[in-house]
Amino acid sequence: MPEPIIAVERVTKQVADATGTLTILHEVDFQLVARESVAIVGASGSGKSTLLSILAGLDVPSSGTVKLAGTDLFAMDEDARAALRAERVGFVFQSFQLLANLTALENVMLPLELKGAPDARAQATEMLRRVGLGERLGHYPRVMSGGEQQRVALARAFVTRPALLLADEPTGSLDFATGGKVMDLMFEMNREAGTTLVLVTHDRAIAARCDRQLRMEAGRLSEQPAPAAA
């Protein structure tokens, strides 16, 4: 079997609240290999976004391990995790997370500049053309539609050619038609780049486009059976 890109072993997340200890994740286990796509589905509050934050190394589990391309994220300090994240991980969020004071081009250039890429402007320009925004390079997020902002976010996520793409409800702020177009583009770009995709979504139709579906219920993760062939 190929080496997994992401390996999650017995990950538990607990936090203290007024009533005692709240367990958000219960010994979560799963693996993904290169180019595989997985949808994580479940009700709000079931732990999906917490798991995504831990996969990115943005949140720390109470116990368990997460390995990205064989590297144990939580055997590293925060600076080393940030460096690995910049090198290997792309993000697409529901709320776009674009920097309002930067143009579309500058938003996409930013992760390349943080990596010290010498041709950041050329790469970012080409990626914005790829998502159909070649005429909007100098526009700021405030004058762009939600669909355009999410396409900028896709360009920013893919421009560093990440091994792993984490997408958290990427159509949650978009209308149905615009969301469908954005998802078509995301899956197309994901195939082209050979990226491993972890997608958190409430949308069953979007989840069905992934290779696998995992269901989160009250912090416990289980594999969804593949739909029966017609």
C-alpha positions in Angstrom: 0.0 0.0 0.0 1.3 3.5 -0.8 2.7 5.7 2.0 -0.2 7.7 3.4 -0.1 11.5 2.9 -2.1 11.9 6.1 -2.2 9.4 8.9 -4.4 10.2 11.9 -4.0 7.8 14.9 -6.2 7.8 18.0 -6.7 11.6 18.0 -8.7 12.9 20.9 -9.5 16.5 21.7 -10.8 17.6 25.1 -11.5 21.0 26.5 -12.5 22.2 30.0 -15.9 23.9 30.4 -18.1 24.9 33.3 -19.4 21.4 33.7 -16.0 19.7 33.6 -14.3 18.1 30.6 -15.8 18.1 27.2 -14.6 15.6 24.6 -14.8 17.0 21.1 -13.0 14.2 19.3 -12.9 10.6 20.4 -9.8 8.5 19.2 -10.2 9.4 15.6 -8.4 7.2 13.1 -8.0 7.4 9.3 -5.5 7.5 6.5 -5.4 9.1 3.1 -3.0 8.3 0.2 -1.9 10.7 -2.5 -4.6 11.9 -4.9 -7.4 10.5 -2.7 -10.4 12.7 -1.8 -12.5 12.3 1.3 -15.6 14.2 2.5 -16.2 14.6 6.2 -19.9 15.0 6.8 -22.0 15.4 9.9 -24.1 17.8 11.9 -22.9 21.2 13.1 -21.0 20.8 16.4 -20.0 17.2 15.7 -16.2 18.0 15.6 -15.6 18.3 11.8 -13.9 21.7 11.9 -11.9 20.9 15.0 -10.6 17.8 13.2 -9.7 19.9 10.1 -7.8 22.4 12.3 -5.8 19.5 13.9 -5.0 18.1 10.5 -3.5 21.5 9.6 -1.5 21.7 12.8 -3.5 24.8 13.8 -5.0 23.1 16.8 -3.3 20.6 19.1 -4.9 17.3 20.1 -5.1 16.2 23.7 -3.7 12.9 22.6 -2.9 10.9 19.5 -0.7 11.7 16.4 -1.1 13.2 13.0 1.5 12.5 10.4 1.8 14.5 7.2 3.8 12.7 4.5 5.5 10.7 7.4 6.2 13.8 9.6 4.6 13.8 13.0 3.1 17.3 13.2 3.0 17.4 17.0 6.6 16.3 17.5 7.4 19.7 16.0 7.3 23.1 17.5 4.8 25.7 16.3 7.3 27.4 14.0 8.2 24.1 12.3 4.5 23.2 11.9 3.9 26.6 10.3 6.8 26.1 7.9 5.5 22.6 6.9 2.0 23.9 6.5 3.2 26.6 4.2 5.1 24.0 2.1 2.6 21.2 2.0 -1.0 22.4 2.8 -3.6 24.6 1.0 -6.8 25.9 2.6 -10.2 27.0 1.3 -12.6 28.4 3.8 -16.3 29.2 3.8 -15.6 32.8 4.6 -12.9 33.1 1.9 -10.3 34.6 4.4 -8.9 37.0 1.8 -6.9 40.0 3.1 -9.1 43.1 2.4 -6.2 45.5 1.9 -4.6 43.3 -0.8 -5.7 42.9 -4.4 -6.6 39.6 -5.9 -3.1 39.3 -7.3 -1.5 40.3 -4.0 -3.6 37.8 -2.1 -2.5 34.9 -4.4 1.1 36.1 -4.4 1.3 36.2 -0.6 1.9 32.4 0.1 4.5 32.4 -2.7 6.3 35.4 -1.2 6.3 33.8 2.2 8.1 30.8 0.6 10.6 33.1 -1.1 9.5 32.2 -4.7 11.3 34.5 -7.1 8.5 34.5 -9.7 5.6 35.0 -7.3 3.9 37.6 -9.5 4.0 35.5 -12.7 2.8 32.3 -10.9 0.0 34.2 -9.2 -1.1 35.8 -12.4 -1.2 32.5 -14.3 -3.2 30.9 -11.5 -5.8 33.7 -11.5 -6.1 33.3 -15.2 -6.7 29.6 -14.6 -9.7 30.4 -12.4 -11.1 32.9 -14.9 -10.0 36.1 -13.1 -7.3 37.3 -15.5 -9.1 40.6 -15.9 -9.6 41.1 -12.1 -5.9 41.0 -10.9 -6.0 44.5 -9.5 -9.4 44.3 -7.8 -9.9 44.3 -4.1 -12.1 41.7 -2.4 -14.8 44.3 -1.5 -15.6 44.9 -5.2 -15.7 41.2 -6.0 -18.7 38.8 -5.8 -18.7 35.9 -3.4 -18.0 33.5 -6.2 -15.1 35.6 -7.5 -13.7 35.8 -3.9 -13.9 32.0 -3.6 -12.1 31.6 -6.9 -9.3 33.9 -5.6 -9.2 31.7 -2.6 -8.9 28.6 -4.8 -6.1 30.2 -6.8 -4.3 31.0 -3.5 -4.7 27.5 -2.2 -3.4 25.8 -5.4 -0.6 28.2 -6.3 1.9 26.6 -4.0 1.0 23.1 -5.4 0.2 21.7 -2.0 0.3 17.9 -1.2 -2.9 18.3 0.9 -5.9 20.6 0.4 -8.2 21.2 3.3 -11.6 22.7 2.4 -14.1 23.8 5.1 -17.6 24.3 3.8 -16.3 26.0 0.6 -19.8 26.7 -0.7 -21.4 27.7 2.6 -21.4 31.4 1.7 -22.5 31.0 -1.9 -25.8 30.6 -3.7 -26.5 27.1 -5.2 -25.5 27.9 -8.8 -22.3 29.8 -7.9 -21.4 27.1 -5.4 -21.8 24.4 -8.0 -19.5 26.3 -10.4 -16.9 26.8 -7.7 -17.0 23.1 -6.7 -16.6 22.0 -10.4 -13.5 24.2 -10.6 -12.1 22.9 -7.3 -12.5 19.2 -8.2 -11.0 19.9 -11.7 -8.0 21.8 -10.3 -7.6 19.1 -7.6 -7.4 16.4 -10.3 -4.9 18.4 -12.4 -2.6 19.1 -9.4 -2.8 15.5 -8.0 -3.6 17.0 -4.6 -5.0 14.9 -1.7 -8.3 16.5 -0.6 -10.1 16.6 2.7 -13.5 18.4 2.4 -15.8 19.2 5.2 -19.4 19.7 3.9 -23.1 19.4 4.7 -23.9 18.9 1.0 -24.5 15.3 0.2 -24.1 15.9 -3.5 -20.7 17.4 -3.0 -19.7 14.7 -0.6 -20.7 12.0 -3.2 -18.1 13.4 -5.6 -15.3 12.4 -3.3 -13.6 8.9 -3.3 -14.7 8.3 0.3 -17.1 9.7 2.8 -16.4 9.8 6.6 -19.2 10.7 9.0 -18.6 12.5 12.2 -21.1 12.0 15.0 -20.5 13.4 18.5 -16.8 13.4 17.9 -16.6 9.9 16.6 -15.5 9.2 12.9 -16.9 6.3 10.9 -16.6 5.3 7.2 -19.7 5.7 5.1 -20.5 2.7 2.9 -20.1 3.4 -0.8 -23.5 3.8 -2.6 -24.8 0.7 -4.3 -24.2 0.5 -8.0 -27.3 1.2 -10.1 
